[in-house]
Amino acid sequence: AVRQYLGITLQQQERWRNSETALKAWRNAVEEVGVFVFKHAFKERQISGFCLIDAEFPIIYLNNSTTKTRQIFSLFHELAHLLFRINGISKFDPSYIRDLHPPERRIEQFCNSFAAELLLPSADFDQQLRDIRINEVSVERLANRYCVSREAVMRRLLDKGLVSQELYEEKAAEWAAQAEKKDTEGGNYYATQAAYLGEHYLKLVLGKHYQGRISLDQVADYLGVKPKNVAGLEEFTFQGATPA
């Protein structure tokens, strides 16, 4: 139901060229329905994302130090928290869920299952599993098909009882270590800021400025940049090159 509400079909998802295209498309779809998605390179490396509930302006924050595929999964884990109307934090190491009290544990488990079902719909995923042997090669092939991480595929296999919890946690930790220093934004200041803030938010703030409703100093404050950098960020934004 959420996938239908967002307006992203499986056929569209399969045509995405890479994880950056996928993240931008999913992020835009979520923002179109009223949830701003921000990013930053978190100092706390174990946190992959969090969300904050608000009746009018709910937000999701993603750790930009993680891979694009991890950010996609975190986006929908946090969206599930918002649908529960519960603030949430997601972490890299899934073993933390075992230490939660039963009600919180069930919510975290559901949020993971929700994200996995949305990104890898059962009807199609089950069909892909026919006549294949589950190993690292097939996991990677499925990850490429859906533009998701190998961990997300393993999560789906875990939910279906096809791999053990121990194997899932082992592979998730292994792949997270491999990807730790990959898939982050480069050294372009404006590209980084645009990725952190997102195209929807940037255009909203700049649009209010064009309407004469907020000053340049207010724009800088809302965007978290110095006034002298607003023009450069504005130019970058309206070149249509805002990254995922």
C-alpha positions as YAML, in Angstrom:
chain: A
units: angstrom
residues:
- id: 1
  name: ALA
  ca: [0.00, 0.00, 0.00]
- id: 2
  name: VAL
  ca: [2.84, 2.41, 0.81]
- id: 3
  name: ARG
  ca: [4.63, 1.60, -2.44]
- id: 4
  name: GLN
  ca: [1.41, 2.32, -4.35]
- id: 5
  name: TYR
  ca: [0.96, 5.57, -2.41]
- id: 6
  name: LEU
  ca: [4.48, 6.64, -3.30]
- id: 7
  name: GLY
  ca: [3.81, 5.83, -6.96]
- id: 8
  name: ILE
  ca: [6.93, 3.72, -7.61]
- id: 9
  name: THR
  ca: [6.34, 0.53, -9.58]
- id: 10
  name: LEU
  ca: [8.60, -2.51, -9.58]
- id: 11
  name: GLN
  ca: [9.18, -1.94, -13.29]
- id: 12
  name: GLN
  ca: [10.53, 1.56, -12.59]
- id: 13
  name: GLN
  ca: [12.74, 0.20, -9.83]
- id: 14
  name: GLU
  ca: [14.24, -2.44, -12.12]
- id: 15
  name: ARG
  ca: [15.20, 0.23, -14.67]
- id: 16
  name: TRP
  ca: [17.28, 2.31, -12.26]
- id: 17
  name: ARG
  ca: [20.90, 2.29, -13.34]
- id: 18
  name: ASN
  ca: [22.54, 2.32, -9.93]
- id: 19
  name: SER
  ca: [22.01, 2.90, -6.21]
- id: 20
  name: GLU
  ca: [22.45, 6.67, -6.53]
- id: 21
  name: THR
  ca: [19.57, 6.87, -9.02]
- id: 22
  name: ALA
  ca: [17.50, 4.62, -6.75]
- id: 23
  name: LEU
  ca: [18.14, 6.69, -3.63]
- id: 24
  name: LYS
  ca: [17.26, 9.94, -5.39]
- id: 25
  name: ALA
  ca: [14.02, 8.46, -6.74]
- id: 26
  name: TRP
  ca: [12.93, 6.99, -3.40]
- id: 27
  name: ARG
  ca: [13.90, 10.16, -1.53]
- id: 28
  name: ASN
  ca: [11.94, 12.35, -3.96]
- id: 29
  name: ALA
  ca: [8.90, 10.07, -3.67]
- id: 30
  name: VAL
  ca: [8.93, 10.27, 0.15]
- id: 31
  name: GLU
  ca: [9.41, 14.03, 0.12]
- id: 32
  name: GLU
  ca: [6.58, 14.46, -2.39]
- id: 33
  name: VAL
  ca: [4.16, 13.05, 0.18]
- id: 34
  name: GLY
  ca: [5.27, 15.39, 2.96]
- id: 35
  name: VAL
  ca: [8.30, 13.92, 4.75]
- id: 36
  name: PHE
  ca: [11.53, 15.92, 4.43]
- id: 37
  name: VAL
  ca: [14.62, 13.70, 4.20]
- id: 38
  name: PHE
  ca: [17.91, 15.21, 5.32]
- id: 39
  name: LYS
  ca: [21.37, 13.71, 5.41]
- id: 40
  name: HIS
  ca: [24.64, 14.30, 7.23]
- id: 41
  name: ALA
  ca: [27.87, 12.50, 7.97]
- id: 42
  name: PHE
  ca: [27.14, 11.40, 11.54]
- id: 43
  name: LYS
  ca: [29.92, 11.47, 14.09]
- id: 44
  name: GLU
  ca: [28.29, 8.43, 15.69]
- id: 45
  name: ARG
  ca: [29.22, 5.90, 13.03]
- id: 46
  name: GLN
  ca: [26.94, 3.13, 14.34]
- id: 47
  name: ILE
  ca: [23.76, 5.13, 13.66]
- id: 48
  name: SER
  ca: [22.44, 4.71, 10.12]
- id: 49
  name: GLY
  ca: [19.42, 6.96, 10.47]
- id: 50
  name: PHE
  ca: [16.73, 8.42, 12.72]
- id: 51
  name: CYS
  ca: [13.34, 10.08, 12.45]
- id: 52
  name: LEU
  ca: [11.47, 12.75, 14.40]
- id: 53
  name: ILE
  ca: [7.69, 12.80, 14.67]
- id: 54
  name: ASP
  ca: [5.75, 15.98, 14.01]
- id: 55
  name: ALA
  ca: [2.10, 16.34, 13.01]
- id: 56
  name: GLU
  ca: [2.97, 18.75, 10.19]
- id: 57
  name: PHE
  ca: [6.70, 18.35, 9.51]
- id: 58
  name: PRO
  ca: [7.94, 14.81, 10.19]
- id: 59
  name: ILE
  ca: [11.56, 14.34, 9.15]
- id: 60
  name: ILE
  ca: [13.97, 11.52, 8.42]
- id: 61
  name: TYR
  ca: [17.74, 11.91, 8.77]
- id: 62
  name: LEU
  ca: [20.14, 9.52, 7.03]
- id: 63
  name: ASN
  ca: [23.82, 8.96, 7.73]
- id: 64
  name: ASN
  ca: [25.55, 10.11, 4.55]
- id: 65
  name: SER
  ca: [28.68, 8.19, 5.56]
- id: 66
  name: THR
  ca: [26.87, 4.96, 4.74]
- id: 67
  name: THR
  ca: [26.39, 3.42, 1.31]
- id: 68
  name: LYS
  ca: [23.51, 4.57, -0.88]
- id: 69
  name: THR
  ca: [21.88, 1.15, -0.59]
- id: 70
  name: ARG
  ca: [22.08, 1.30, 3.20]
- id: 71
  name: GLN
  ca: [20.51, 4.77, 3.11]
- id: 72
  name: ILE
  ca: [17.63, 3.41, 1.04]
- id: 73
  name: PHE
  ca: [16.90, 0.68, 3.59]
- id: 74
  name: SER
  ca: [17.25, 3.14, 6.49]
- id: 75
  name: LEU
  ca: [14.85, 5.53, 4.73]
- id: 76
  name: PHE
  ca: [12.06, 2.98, 4.82]
- id: 77
  name: HIS
  ca: [12.91, 1.64, 8.25]
- id: 78
  name: GLU
  ca: [12.48, 5.19, 9.54]
- id: 79
  name: LEU
  ca: [9.35, 5.74, 7.46]
- id: 80
  name: ALA
  ca: [7.80, 2.75, 9.24]
- id: 81
  name: HIS
  ca: [8.59, 4.46, 12.56]
- id: 82
  name: LEU
  ca: [6.82, 7.59, 11.35]
- id: 83
  name: LEU
  ca: [3.77, 5.52, 10.39]
- id: 84
  name: PHE
  ca: [3.78, 4.14, 13.95]
- id: 85
  name: ARG
  ca: [4.14, 7.76, 15.17]
- id: 86
  name: ILE
  ca: [7.22, 6.75, 17.13]
- id: 87
  name: ASN
  ca: [10.61, 8.47, 17.01]
- id: 88
  name: GLY
  ca: [13.24, 5.97, 15.98]
- id: 89
  name: ILE
  ca: [16.93, 5.31, 15.48]
- id: 90
  name: SER
  ca: [18.37, 2.56, 13.30]
- id: 91
  name: LYS
  ca: [21.83, 1.09, 13.76]
- id: 92
  name: PHE
  ca: [24.23, -0.89, 11.61]
- id: 93
  name: ASP
  ca: [24.55, -3.84, 13.94]
- id: 94
  name: PRO
  ca: [21.14, -5.56, 14.03]
- id: 95
  name: SER
  ca: [22.06, -7.48, 17.18]
- id: 96
  name: TYR
  ca: [21.01, -4.44, 19.29]
- id: 97
  name: ILE
  ca: [17.39, -5.46, 18.67]
- id: 98
  name: ARG
  ca: [17.80, -8.53, 20.90]
- id: 99
  name: ASP
  ca: [18.54, -6.30, 23.90]
- id: 100
  name: LEU
  ca: [15.34, -4.24, 23.58]
- id: 101
  name: HIS
  ca: [12.22, -4.74, 25.66]
- id: 102
  name: PRO
  ca: [9.67, -6.95, 23.85]
- id: 103
  name: PRO
  ca: [7.37, -4.11, 22.62]
- id: 104
  name: GLU
  ca: [10.31, -2.11, 21.21]
- id: 105
  name: ARG
  ca: [11.86, -5.28, 19.81]
- id: 106
  name: ARG
  ca: [8.67, -6.13, 17.89]
- id: 107
  name: ILE
  ca: [8.53, -2.62, 16.43]
- id: 108
  name: GLU
  ca: [12.16, -2.74, 15.26]
- id: 109
  name: GLN
  ca: [11.65, -6.17, 13.74]
- id: 110
  name: PHE
  ca: [8.52, -4.96, 11.97]
- id: 111
  name: CYS
  ca: [10.29, -1.83, 10.65]
- id: 112
  name: ASN
  ca: [13.01, -4.03, 9.15]
- id: 113
  name: SER
  ca: [10.45, -6.37, 7.63]
- id: 114
  name: PHE
  ca: [8.43, -3.43, 6.31]
- id: 115
  name: ALA
  ca: [11.47, -1.94, 4.55]
- id: 116
  name: ALA
  ca: [12.41, -5.32, 3.10]
- id: 117
  name: GLU
  ca: [8.88, -6.01, 1.82]
- id: 118
  name: LEU
  ca: [8.56, -2.57, 0.24]
- id: 119
  name: LEU
  ca: [11.91, -2.78, -1.52]
- id: 120
  name: LEU
  ca: [11.74, -6.48, -2.46]
- id: 121
  name: PRO
  ca: [8.03, -7.33, -2.87]
- id: 122
  name: SER
  ca: [7.25, -10.93, -1.92]
- id: 123
  name: ALA
  ca: [5.42, -11.90, -5.09]
- id: 124
  name: ASP
  ca: [8.36, -10.98, -7.31]
- id: 125
  name: PHE
  ca: [11.07, -12.01, -4.84]
- id: 126
  name: ASP
  ca: [9.60, -15.48, -4.36]
- id: 127
  name: GLN
  ca: [9.51, -15.97, -8.10]
- id: 128
  name: GLN
  ca: [13.17, -15.00, -8.38]
- id: 129
  name: LEU
  ca: [14.05, -17.60, -5.76]
- id: 130
  name: ARG
  ca: [12.72, -20.47, -7.84]
- id: 131
  name: ASP
  ca: [15.40, -22.82, -9.10]
- id: 132
  name: ILE
  ca: [18.34, -20.80, -7.69]
- id: 133
  name: ARG
  ca: [20.83, -21.79, -5.09]
- id: 134
  name: ILE
  ca: [21.21, -19.28, -2.26]
- id: 135
  name: ASN
  ca: [24.84, -18.16, -2.11]
- id: 136
  name: GLU
  ca: [26.81, -14.92, -2.34]
- id: 137
  name: VAL
  ca: [26.55, -14.80, -6.13]
- id: 138
  name: SER
  ca: [22.75, -15.12, -6.17]
- id: 139
  name: VAL
  ca: [22.43, -12.65, -3.28]
- id: 140
  name: GLU
  ca: [24.45, -10.09, -5.22]
- id: 141
  name: ARG
  ca: [22.42, -10.68, -8.37]
- id: 142
  name: LEU
  ca: [19.18, -10.08, -6.47]
- id: 143
  name: ALA
  ca: [20.64, -6.96, -4.85]
- id: 144
  name: ASN
  ca: [21.44, -5.57, -8.29]
- id: 145
  name: ARG
  ca: [17.96, -6.38, -9.57]
- id: 146
  name: TYR
  ca: [16.24, -4.34, -6.85]
- id: 147
  name: CYS
  ca: [18.97, -1.69, -6.39]
- id: 148
  name: VAL
  ca: [19.32, -2.62, -2.74]
- id: 149
  name: SER
  ca: [22.14, -3.86, -0.52]
- id: 150
  name: ARG
  ca: [23.13, -7.47, -0.14]
- id: 151
  name: GLU
  ca: [22.12, -7.08, 3.50]
- id: 152
  name: ALA
  ca: [18.56, -6.19, 2.43]
- id: 153
  name: VAL
  ca: [18.40, -9.38, 0.38]
- id: 154
  name: MET
  ca: [19.68, -11.40, 3.34]
- id: 155
  name: ARG
  ca: [17.09, -9.70, 5.56]
- id: 156
  name: ARG
  ca: [14.40, -10.87, 3.12]
- id: 157
  name: LEU
  ca: [15.79, -14.40, 3.16]
- id: 158
  name: LEU
  ca: [15.87, -14.29, 6.96]
- id: 159
  name: ASP
  ca: [12.23, -13.16, 7.14]
- id: 160
  name: LYS
  ca: [11.31, -16.14, 4.95]
- id: 161
  name: GLY
  ca: [13.26, -18.58, 7.13]
- id: 162
  name: LEU
  ca: [15.75, -19.37, 4.35]
- id: 163
  name: VAL
  ca: [18.87, -18.28, 6.26]
- id: 164
  name: SER
  ca: [19.68, -18.25, 9.96]
- id: 165
  name: GLN
  ca: [19.85, -15.20, 12.21]
- id: 166
  name: GLU
  ca: [23.51, -15.98, 12.84]
- id: 167
  name: LEU
  ca: [24.36, -16.07, 9.13]
- id: 168
  name: TYR
  ca: [22.44, -12.85, 8.50]
- id: 169
  name: GLU
  ca: [24.27, -11.00, 11.26]
- id: 170
  name: GLU
  ca: [27.64, -12.39, 10.18]
- id: 171
  name: LYS
  ca: [27.20, -11.32, 6.54]
- id: 172
  name: ALA
  ca: [25.68, -7.95, 7.49]
- id: 173
  name: ALA
  ca: [28.72, -7.14, 9.64]
- id: 174
  name: GLU
  ca: [31.12, -8.34, 6.94]
- id: 175
  name: TRP
  ca: [29.51, -6.27, 4.18]
- id: 176
  name: ALA
  ca: [29.23, -3.20, 6.40]
- id: 177
  name: ALA
  ca: [32.98, -3.38, 7.06]
- id: 178
  name: GLN
  ca: [33.68, -3.67, 3.33]
- id: 179
  name: ALA
  ca: [31.54, -0.65, 2.52]
- id: 180
  name: GLU
  ca: [32.58, 1.58, 5.42]
- id: 181
  name: LYS
  ca: [34.69, 3.97, 3.37]
- id: 182
  name: LYS
  ca: [32.80, 3.74, 0.09]
- id: 183
  name: ASP
  ca: [29.90, 5.55, -1.55]
- id: 184
  name: THR
  ca: [30.20, 8.90, 0.27]
- id: 185
  name: GLU
  ca: [29.97, 12.34, -1.27]
- id: 186
  name: GLY
  ca: [33.14, 13.81, -2.74]
- id: 187
  name: GLY
  ca: [34.91, 17.08, -2.12]
- id: 188
  name: ASN
  ca: [32.53, 19.49, -3.90]
- id: 189
  name: TYR
  ca: [31.15, 21.71, -1.14]
- id: 190
  name: TYR
  ca: [27.93, 22.60, -2.95]
- id: 191
  name: ALA
  ca: [27.29, 19.01, -4.00]
- id: 192
  name: THR
  ca: [27.70, 17.88, -0.40]
- id: 193
  name: GLN
  ca: [25.37, 20.56, 0.99]
- id: 194
  name: ALA
  ca: [22.79, 19.86, -1.72]
- id: 195
  name: ALA
  ca: [22.89, 16.16, -0.88]
- id: 196
  name: TYR
  ca: [22.49, 16.88, 2.83]
- id: 197
  name: LEU
  ca: [19.52, 19.22, 2.40]
- id: 198
  name: GLY
  ca: [17.72, 17.68, -0.56]
- id: 199
  name: GLU
  ca: [16.25, 19.26, -3.66]
- id: 200
  name: HIS
  ca: [12.74, 19.75, -2.22]
- id: 201
  name: TYR
  ca: [13.92, 21.62, 0.85]
- id: 202
  name: LEU
  ca: [16.42, 23.74, -1.10]
- id: 203
  name: LYS
  ca: [13.81, 24.82, -3.63]
- id: 204
  name: LEU
  ca: [11.27, 25.53, -0.88]
- id: 205
  name: VAL
  ca: [13.64, 27.84, 1.01]
- id: 206
  name: LEU
  ca: [14.97, 29.56, -2.10]
- id: 207
  name: GLY
  ca: [11.44, 29.98, -3.41]
- id: 208
  name: LYS
  ca: [10.39, 31.83, -0.24]
- id: 209
  name: HIS
  ca: [13.36, 34.13, -0.77]
- id: 210
  name: TYR
  ca: [12.32, 34.86, -4.37]
- id: 211
  name: GLN
  ca: [8.85, 35.72, -3.07]
- id: 212
  name: GLY
  ca: [10.39, 38.26, -0.70]
- id: 213
  name: ARG
  ca: [9.17, 36.38, 2.36]
- id: 214
  name: ILE
  ca: [12.56, 35.66, 3.92]
- id: 215
  name: SER
  ca: [15.85, 37.56, 3.82]
- id: 216
  name: LEU
  ca: [19.23, 36.34, 2.57]
- id: 217
  name: ASP
  ca: [20.39, 35.92, 6.17]
- id: 218
  name: GLN
  ca: [17.31, 33.82, 6.92]
- id: 219
  name: VAL
  ca: [18.00, 31.68, 3.83]
- id: 220
  name: ALA
  ca: [21.55, 31.10, 5.06]
- id: 221
  name: ASP
  ca: [20.23, 30.20, 8.50]
- id: 222
  name: TYR
  ca: [17.65, 27.74, 7.15]
- id: 223
  name: LEU
  ca: [20.26, 26.12, 4.89]
- id: 224
  name: GLY
  ca: [23.00, 26.08, 7.51]
- id: 225
  name: VAL
  ca: [25.50, 27.91, 5.29]
- id: 226
  name: LYS
  ca: [27.16, 31.30, 5.28]
- id: 227
  name: PRO
  ca: [25.33, 34.08, 3.37]
- id: 228
  name: LYS
  ca: [28.22, 34.32, 0.89]
- id: 229
  name: ASN
  ca: [27.65, 30.66, -0.09]
- id: 230
  name: VAL
  ca: [23.94, 30.96, -0.82]
- id: 231
  name: ALA
  ca: [24.46, 32.09, -4.44]
- id: 232
  name: GLY
  ca: [26.73, 29.15, -5.22]
- id: 233
  name: LEU
  ca: [24.34, 26.66, -3.63]
- id: 234
  name: GLU
  ca: [21.44, 28.26, -5.51]
- id: 235
  name: GLU
  ca: [23.25, 27.95, -8.83]
- id: 236
  name: PHE
  ca: [24.14, 24.33, -8.15]
- id: 237
  name: THR
  ca: [20.55, 23.51, -7.16]
- id: 238
  name: PHE
  ca: [18.93, 24.94, -10.27]
- id: 239
  name: GLN
  ca: [21.41, 23.31, -12.62]
- id: 240
  name: GLY
  ca: [19.41, 20.19, -11.90]
- id: 241
  name: ALA
  ca: [22.48, 18.36, -10.62]
- id: 242
  name: THR
  ca: [21.39, 17.92, -7.00]
- id: 243
  name: PRO
  ca: [22.80, 14.53, -5.94]
- id: 244
  name: ALA
  ca: [20.95, 11.82, -4.06]
...
